[in-house]
Amino acid sequence: MGFQQGLAGLNASSKALDTIGNNISNASTVGFKTGQTQFADVFAASLSGAGAAPVGLGTKVAAVVQQFTQGSIGVTNNPLDIAINGGGFFQMDDGNGATVYTRNGQFQLDQSGYIVNANGLQLKGIMATRGVIAPGSPSVPLRLFDPSQSLAGPPQQTGGSPGNLGLQVNVNLDARVAPPADPTFDYNNPRTYNQSTAVTIYDSLGNPHTYSMYFVKGVAASSWDVYAAVSNPPGAVPTVTDLSAGGPLGTLSFDSTGTLTSAPFTAVVTDADLGYTGAVNSLSFPVVFDGTTQFGSDFSVNAMIQDGYGSGTLAGFNIGKDGIILGRYTNGQSTEVGQVILASFRNPQGMQPLGDNVWAQSSTSGDRIVGTPGSTGQYGVLQSAALEESNVDLTAELVTMITMQRSYQANAQTIKTQDSILQTLVNLR
């Protein structure tokens, strides 16, 4: 009887229209993946094969499968908004010890410093230890700051960087000048030196000090003595310390082409020199004059770089395409806080949708495989201050809706025709 086939067709078309309506309603949902209704035909047959009917019993909905094609990337003003350009899912802690997955990168900070989505689920990744991220570490909720701890970044004293870079100086000393008229150096008397420059250095507490260098032309045309003094911040005693009591910091020597031939110096500034006896560490750092020249041109400072800095407060965050989160401080420094880690699945269509733009791992999706963004082809790169829009194609959905509407009408017409035939049989005399 044809009623069975027509009814099956009506049910299947109705389910397809439901799927289309759900797609259209989520056309503006960030990270939404369009669903596709897949059909299968139905045949009536006994297990033994006897009584198999040559005509099927209609159709059925085999599955509603989500299509994980890439959505368009839209730019936002929130640096914690993250778009995945490529494969992979964000890992989210559901608060009960389980992990769910999403493509929706609308994130914000909660009052405890965790990166969360609109439903309070915490984004997972690898936390840095003292600014270092250990690859392969277990994924944990990413916490950008702890309100119970100081948000200030610690200072670094000059000469305290890895490798002790110290002070890098690049100047040109005017070869045309004569030695000063007064041979006894005095930083207060400009007649006792030819040229000078200064740079800010930092002690172990981040206090800034002005380190001044004075260049004195030697009797030999190719040598210069370098003297130093340090000016301390208000409240320090003494305010200025003359570091030339033991003689010059060192002597710069040049060859006939004006190229530097002498080795770097080592500067030692004690805690007493810095004006904070017993309160700060003494400084010891190299003073490197690489690139310094002695040409017949005016004195010039080409570069003055030192490796210290004062303390700073947390000002914001940057998220790189590899998922590394950098904390930015007001002192111009940045440090790695953590890294977003993505998950991928062999069969993402087999994941179980939970609503709220999240999915769960299932037996058909396979086990998750985690990796860093952009490390392989299965993990996309991240884009900060951007979001992946819904991949719903409204034009295609509307065309499919018209097709399903006609299918529904045609199945209803088969029921009407079967009813007419049955009526004719009933009216036979």
N, C-alpha and C positions, 0 to 999 in steps of 0.2 A: 504494500500500500504506500502511495507516494507521500502520505502525510508525514511519515518518519523522516524522509529526506528533506522535505521542506522545512520541518521544524528544526532539524539539525542545522540547515543553512541559515535560518533566522537567528538561532543562538550564536552561531559562529560570527555572523555579520554584526550582531549586537556587541559581542566581545571586541571585535575589531574597532567598532565605533567608540567603545569605551576607551580603548588604548589610544586612539587618535585624539579623543577629547582630553585625555590625561597629558598627552604630548603638547597639545596646543595650550593648555592651562599652565604648563611649565616652560613656556617659550622664553620667559624672562628669569627663570630660576638659575642662579649661578651654578655651574658644574653639572647641570642636569644632563642625562643621557637619554636620548629618545628610545622608546620601546617599539618593537616590531612584532605584530601578531603573525604567528606561523601556523598554518593549517595542515591537517592530515585527513586523508579519506578513510571511510569506515566500510568494511565488508562484513557480511553476516556469514559465518562458517562455523561448523562444529569442530571440536578438537580432532575428531577422526577424519575430517575432510568431507564427510557425507553431508548432503544437504546444502552444499555451498551454493549461494545465490550468485548469478552472473551480474546482478545489479547491486551496487553498494547501498549502504544505509545512510549516505550523506557525508557530511564532513564534521570535523571537530577541531577545536583549538589545541594544537600540540604544545605550544609554549608561547609566552610573551617574552621575547629576548631583547635586552637593552643593547644598543649599538654604541660602543665606546670609541666613536670617531672623535677627532679633535674639534673642540669648539673654538670660536674666534676669541682672540685676546683683547680685552678692553682695559684701558688705563684708568687708575684711580688715584686718589690723593693720600691713601693710607699706606705707609711703608710696610705694614704687616700684612697687607693683602698680597697673596702669592698665587701666581698662575703656573700650572705645569704645562710646558710646551713640549708635548711628546707623551710617552707612556708613563705608567706608574700611578700610585695613589698615596695621598697623605695618610699617615698612621695616626689614629686618634685613640686616646685612652677613654673608655666609656665610664670610668669611675668605679667599676666593679672588678678590675683586674683583667678585663678582656680588651682586645684591640679591634676597632672597626675602621673602615676605610672610606675615604671620600675624595672627590675632585674639587670640592668647594673650598677655595682658599681664602674665604672671608674670615680673617683672624683679628683678634684684639688681645690686650692684656687684661687679666683680671686683677683684683686687689692684692693677690698673693704673688704677682709677678709671672704667672704662667701664661703661655700663649693658648687661647681658647677660641672656639667658634661660637656662634650665636646660641647654641644649646649648652654651652659650658664644657664641652668635651675638649680635653687637652691634647695639643699637638705633640707628637713624639719625635725624638731624635737623639743625638749624642751630645751630652753636656761636656764642655771643656773643663779641664783641670788646670788651674793656673795659666789659662790662656792657651792650652794645648789640647787639641782634639785627638783622641786615640781611635784610629779607624778600627772597625769591627766590634766596638763596644756595644753592649745591649742598648736598645732604644728605650728611653725613659721620657716622661713629660718634660718639655723644654721650659726652663724657668730662667727668665732674663734677669731678674733681680729678686733679692730677698728683703722684704720691707723691714725685717728685724735686724738687718746688717747695714753697715754704712754703704752709701752709693758712691762714695768718693773713690776715685782711682788713686793708687799709691804713687808717690813721686819716685823719681830715679835720679840719683846723684850723678853729676858729671863724672864720666869714667866708669859708670856702673852698668853699662850695656854689655850684652854678650860680646866677647872679644875686646872689651875695653877700648872703644873707638876714641874716646876722649875728645880733644879739640882739633879740628881740621882747619888750617889757615892757608889761604892762598892770596898773596899780595904781590904787588910789584914795588920794589924799593928803587928810588930814583938814583941811578948811578952817577948823576952829575953833581950831587950835593957834596959839600965838604964836611969833615968831622965838626961837631959842635964846638963853639968857642970855649965853653966851660967843660973840662973833662970829667968833673965829678958829677955823677948822675943824681938828679933830684927830680922826682915826678912832679913837684910843684913848680919847677923852673923850666919852661920850654926851651931855654937856651942850652940845656944839657942833653937834649935829644933831638933827633931830626924829624921823626914821624911817630905817630901813635894810632892805636885803634883799640876797640874794646868789644867784649862779648859778654852776655849774661851766662853765668854758670849756676848750678844748683847744688845745695848740700843735701844730706840724707833726709832732711825733713821737708825738702822742697822749697826752702827759702832761696830767693834769687839774690845773687851777688854779681857785681860788675867786675869782670876780670879785664884789666887794662894791660896792654903790652906797648912798650916803648922801644923804638928802634934807633940805635946809636951807630952812626957810621964809624968804622974803625980806621986806624991809621993806614992799614993796608986797604987798597982800593976795592978788594973783593970780599971784605968781611964786615959783618954787622953784629953788634951785641944786642941781645934782647933782654930787657928788664920787665918786671911785672909788679903790679899792685892790685889789691882787691878792695873794692868799696862794698860795705855791708849795709843791709837794710836798717831802717830806724829801729832802735832798741838794742841793737848789737853793740858790743863794746870790744875793741875800738870800732869807730865808724869806717876808718880807712887803715889798711895795713900795707906798709911798704915791704914787698917781698924781695927787695934787692939787697937786703942787709948782708946776705952771704955771697953777693956777687950777682952777675947776670944769670938769667934763666938758661942761657946758652948762646952760642955764636953761630950765625949763619954764614956759610962760605959759598962762593960762586966761582965758576970757571970763567974763561975769557969770553964765552958766549952768553953769559948772564944766567946760566943754568945752575940750580942749587946742587951742591955736592955734599952738604953736611947731613948728619943723621937726625931723626926726631929727638925732641927734648922730653924730659919727664918733669911735670909740674907737681909739686907737693905743697898743699895748703892745709895747715893744721886747723883743728877746731878752734884754737885760740886766735889764729889769723882770721877765721870766719866770724869771730865775735860771739861765739856760743860755746865757751869752754865747757867740756863735759856733756854737752847737750846734743852734739852732732858728731858724725864721723869725720875724721880727717880725709881730705881728698888727695888722690894720687892718680894722675891721668897723663897720657901722652899728648904732647903738642906737636902735631905733624904739619910741616910746611910744604908738603908735596905740591908742585906746580908754582911755587913762589919763584919769582924771577928778579934779576937786577938789570933793568934796561934803562937806557937814557931817556926816560919819559916820567911824567908826574907819578907821584905815589898814588896807588889805587888798591882798593880792597876788592878782590874778585869773589871771595867766598870766606865765610866764617861759620862753621858748623860745629856744634857740640852735642853730645848724646844725652844730656840731662834734661829733666823737665819737672815742673812742679805738680802738685796734686790737682785733680780735676774731678768734677762731678759728672755723672752720667747724663748725657744730653740727648741720646737717641740711638737708633739701631739701623744697620744696613744689612740686607740679605742678598748674598751673591747668587749667581746662577748655579753654583755648585751646592747651594743650601747652607753655606757657612754664614752664621749670624755674627756681625761685628758690632760690638758696643762702642759708641763714640763718646768721648769725654771732652769737657770744655777746655782742657789743656792741649787739645789737638791730637791726642793719642787715641788709638783704637786697639781693642783686644778681642780675640775670638771668644764668644760666649757659648756657642753650640753649633750644631749642624742638623738641618732637616734631612731625615732619611726616608726614602720612598720605598714602597712595596709594590711588587708586580706579581701577576698570576698567569699561569699557562693558559687558563680558560677564564678570562674575566667575565664572560657571559654567564658562567656558572655561579657567580657570586650571588648571595642572597640579599635582596634589597630590604632594608629595614625602615625606609622612610627618612625624612630629614636629611636627604642627600647623603646617606651613608649606606655602606654594604658590609656584609659579614662574609668571612671565609666559609666555604662549604666543601662537601666531599667532591662535587663536580668541578669546582674552581681550581682545585689543587692547593698545595701548600704555598704560602707566601714566600717570595724571594726578596730580600731587602738589599738595597744598594744606594750609593750616593747619586744625587742628580747629575745626569750627563756622563756618568762613568761608562755606561754601555748603551747600545741602541734601545734597550727596553726601558731605560729610565730617561725621561725627558729632563730638560734644563728648567730651572725656575726663573721666574721674572717677578721681581718685587714691585709693589705698587701697581699691580695688574691683576685681573681676574679672568678665568676662562668662562666664557658665556655658554649658555645652553646650545647644544648642537641641533636643536629642533629646526627643521626647514619648513617654515609655515606654508610656503607654496606647495611643496610636496605633500604635506599633511592635508591640505584642503583638497587637492586632486584625489588623494587616496580616500578621503571622506566621501567625495562624490561617487567614487567607484563602489565603496561599501554600501552607500545608500541605494544605488541601483541594484546591487546584489541582494540587499534586503527586500527590495520591491519585487525582484524576480522570484525569490523564494516564496514570498507571500502569494505571488501569482500562481505558483505550482500548487499551493494548498487550495487556492480558490478553484483551480481547474479540476483537481481531484475531487473537491466537494461537488462540483457540477456533475462530474461523471458518476459519483456515488448517488446523487439525487436522481439521475436518469435511471440507474439500475433499480433503485427503490420504487420508482414509479412504473416499472414494467408490469403489465397485466398478463 
